[in-house]
Amino acid sequence: MSRVLNPVFLSVLRRRLANPLPLVRYLLLTTETHALCGSLAFFAMLGFYPLGQLLVWLATNVLRSQSALEVVRLALHSYYPVGQDFLLRNLEFSAQQLGARASLHGVLWILLGGAGVFIPLETAFNRLWGFSNHRSYWHNQLVGFLLTLACWLLTLGLVLALALAPSLLRAPLLHVGTVAAGAAGHFLCYCLLPHGRVKARAALPAALLTAVAVEAVRLLFTLVLPLLELPSSQGPYHVSVSFLVFIYVEAFVLLAGAFLAAETMREMPGYVPARAPRVLSAATAGATPAARL
């Protein structure tokens, strides 16, 4: 428990609750943060349906478990903002069409497509942690693929576990399991996605807090969404737009957790700041520091 409740993290959290301005400035008053959250929402939109289709196909064609399929339906009804029945009908139809045509090659491409969300996310994390070197595109995609696979397996494990539970207990257990799986997924992202060494003791409490905050924001978003009146302004696109806005809002929560984790690591004993690489061109190699600026 002491390893989870890092006293440095608790000190940082108390300071940010007393003085939230630095966090608010980063989240709401920085154009780069809004651009990153918009990018995350875009890539999440691209990867959501194929990954959902893969999950429905696995429950239907591989596990052949009606209980697992019911858990997937319950999760989508709980966590997709609007148009859940429309989404489920299309997912189940797509999974049926996929049928026996699914191959390992096709599954790998679906997982690789879901890894696109880690392109802007690594940029955001590197900046928060002060890591100046970014991975190459293919290196980022390899790490993103492994993280996508890990998060998808966490989701699959949650589905299988809930399929064994009595049907009346699945709804409350889903929320508890989602927080636990979300904390594990956030922890992996906070530790492995930044291109530098991140201390687990700084990332773990931030991941737990983020998972709880994500669930709370989801419930709040469900209450606020009708007030936005998206059907009147977006017409038939309101279902997709609702999901994009939802992920856009949740992305701020994810970055807030990363902000706290990075601040915690900087204040932990033995922290050594990341050094920016010295890259000098032929034109600036002999110039004075003032001239280089």
Steps between C-alpha positions, in 0.01 A plus 500: 500500500786736579635448150164600352441798729823672406542785754658718233194452278269583790700818563476596132126425496435713807699786347308482172167493685607809693650669192357346180613786275805322346288196416211712371741706292643185341163336436274788400717799410757328277408461133736204464303303761172559315664392174635183664159412648340555160758267342437237765125516436558464124725194531269346762211540256698319229593209723185457708273321254757245370609415855136472609428279200794279595366464853148410381643257244711329767203461736278370219727289280792393719370483857144427379384642831167676529602622846814666359294663225253630759788656694623674184149631436473621859836677478410678176162605639675641807798668338390609151320837532202460264375270224604185684241275333598628156867439577439149635291397200775609264778346709323165514423515127865584424621219725263260325628613161857456621414146611754243398679750275686640800872425499798573721617746236168686514497504882852643506397777259203589720726524806756702306225739391407553863861596576461833318377664820849468647658734242368824656499347848875434499562860395292626792665268753853581382432870544354450848788284617761715329625234259625684192567196279192354331482150358504449127163434339551123476642477851196690628268265311674194644462629857144612420416158356622327816307743721187454285537123531548525878196727545288282274601191699406682822159570346465140389597376846236727654237366260589138580497566874162672491357224280552263792313728743123479559313721256357722777849586623654577162396865484652607836803276450551653155566843649738361762680288242520791257674715761746218578573426133519872424753553780715218360477642147584854612792370705644321196459812285654733759798269553571368151385764253727793597837465327698494822508338842185555707490383861216260572444656845418830330278347232297252708307740730438734206363207297264400782373854545457542124296179471261618772481850347426356154202311642375808684535720191316238293204514737505880496524505120192276479305760698630798302475350150122560454556868578730531197209421266732341246220338293366845410841639401673189362205313351580137407863552604411558866579139596859523374541856623381397848769234514767741376405760761500231769852383413615861465387572857645175637834581334535802729461266799771272362739794454418633848611169648819511295561858621477386864718194437770711331494757778524222758803344332681835487463533878602144591844443656770422246323662208738600221356735234511375143766680302421637156732366230756738355441523127723753324494565130811597305373857489462529877788280620735795536246760595458650845198397714338839430544456129343153512188647660 
